Amino acid sequence: MLAKRECFKDFRFWCLTLALVALVMLFLFPKVKQSGPVYQMTFIVDITRSMNTEDYRYNGEMISRLEYVKMTLRELLSSLPCQSKVGLGVFTERRSSLLFQPIEVCSGFNELDAAIAALDWQSAWAADSRIAHGLLNTLDMLKDDQETRLIFISDGHEAPPLNSRYGPDFSTVKDKIKGLIVGVGGLEPKPIPKFDQQGKRVGFYGADDVPHRSTFGESDLNPESIQGYDARNAPFGSEAAAGSEHLSRLYEPYLKQLAAETGLGYQRLTETAAFNQALQSEALALNKDIWIDRRWQFASMALLALLLVFI
Amino acid sequence: MLINFDTPWLLSGLLLMMVPLLRTGIKSQAYPWLAILPKDTLSSSLSVLIRIIGMAAIGLLILGLSGVYLKEQRIERIGQGAHIVLLLDRSNSMDTTFAGKAPMNEQEESKSAAARRLLTEFIDKRSHDLMGIAEFSTAPLFVMPLTENKQALHAAIAATATPALAYTHISKGLAMALSFFDEQPTTGTRIIVLVSDGAAAIDSDSEQALRTLIKEQHIRLYWVFLRTSNSPGIHEKPENSRDDNAQALPEKYLHLFFSSLNVPYQVYEAESPEGLQSAIDDIDKLENRPLHYFERLPKQDLSGLCYQWASLMIALLLVLKLCEVNRS
């Protein structure tokens, strides 16, 4: 008996007991429920031709906006916490097409990665780029899904140019869903690469290849200021329009205006880290209960106690 | 290496295993003259044992903390299954019923809704298959690579509920579907299931290219043709032979093209959701030949095992501690 009591006086005994208790606790309570941020996002990527414009620099090489967006999204995938979900769609013409609804990022990482890598401007089913209409169409398509955040990625280059008289009305979808409009591209006008039917690159679009103004409906300018105006025969005047629509840049004020009209946020894509931060912000997060592995806490307690025995 | 760690840098903690080598872990007691102590083999071996157990316990805890796990493994098995690419038509007409009208009420199902429902069941049934999804209208869309992830496949099928796109450009769609097999090893059957409600003439350039590709890739082809009533079928013989061309009867000529490929090919003309159902059931039955496939053993966490052994070691130390003789 005496021996036993002596042993109780030794701090080593208590350390060992503590270590054992910690490990028992580890097996009893391995996980803790915590409310943590997860993200559910649907990315709609603009795949119109202006997205081929090469104004991002990566590893010393100029790469196209679309390539840069793909790279950024693939990097983002690995930084999203498990249980986040990502859906993907493409925009062209005046609408977007959803490729798949949100998929869990950890179990579906390979599938998501491959699908993003396969985004291609050649998937565009028509050549127009009516961004405002596309945005309206997308918001309308997603508006019943309260959990999904829309991330609409575009350079804001409308083609043919917009007639401000016929802009879409966002009042039915305003503030229905949360999300971001992401502006891509540089602020300097750059030529847009041109491809032939087989997808081979053949130089750049020239000034004669693209319309420089909208010629649909009534002109949005004051008739008095239009050269050769005739209400019936030449509502846009008699002069051929000259312009720089064959060059592309990021139309930031326009996208900001669309963001304001739809209740979405705006973020310019400049570098991956800032983009990741903007997407994983509190405003876009969903708070969900997730079980977090807490065994490391007990295990380190046990380790510490065990080390004390030998010191 | 099969064994991997979540936080490998914590492995540097294994250095702490040296601690029991430097210290005994036994309470030292003052004794006037050590030399007169009798040699006690039991005690000295016990002291060695305590050190070894202590080292093991520390090592195991560190391994557990560093999140040791067994990597995901693929075990080759022989079973039934195939590599299937579903090539889905997203043209506008898919959103009409088999009668060619826009669905008016709950009972009327559009062709795309019927296809969606039945393909979802098909995906669930085929447990060992790798499946991929491509879509096409005017241009092809890559949707889902060949995968076992049923959730992802369902998410992609569900997304076809959104309104369809433009027109039918079948040769680009086929080329996209074929590209899915480019980087796949040739084990088992490769199948393309084309689900469309119409066809378009294939131009001669892409016809040649498709012909060689389909042969090279050893494809088995199924075409589920969702025929709208009163539209020309694949065996249509027009009264005027001048109408018998690829522009006027694209479905018939696509069928002739597929038949001339010399690859296993099967066409189903479905004129109702039931017809579609039986076509899909048939494919399910036909494609149940033996196949080498890889079963995925998911990543296995080993840290729990480490912690179990560590507790056993610590319990042993505690028992030894209780046996310690104390005389002071």
Interface residues (C-beta under 8 A of the other chain):
Chain A: L2 A3 K4 E6 C7 D10 R12 F13 L16 T17 A19 L20 L23 V24 L26 F27 P30 G87 G89 V90 E93 R95 S97 L98 L99 F100 Q101 P102 I103 E104 S107 G108 N110 E111 L112 A114 A115 A118 L119 D120 Q122 S123 A124 W125 A126 M141 R295 W296 A299 S300 A302 L303 L306 L307 V309 F310 I311
Chain B: G13 L16 V19 P20 L22 R23 T24 G25 I26 K27 G54 A57 I58 L61 I62 G64 L65 R90 E135 S137 T138 A139 P140 L141 F142 V143 M144 P145 T147 N149 Q151 A152 A155 A156 A158 A159 T162 P163 L165 A166 S303 G304 Y307 Q308 A310 S311 I314 A315 L317 L318 K321 L322 E324 V325 N326 S328
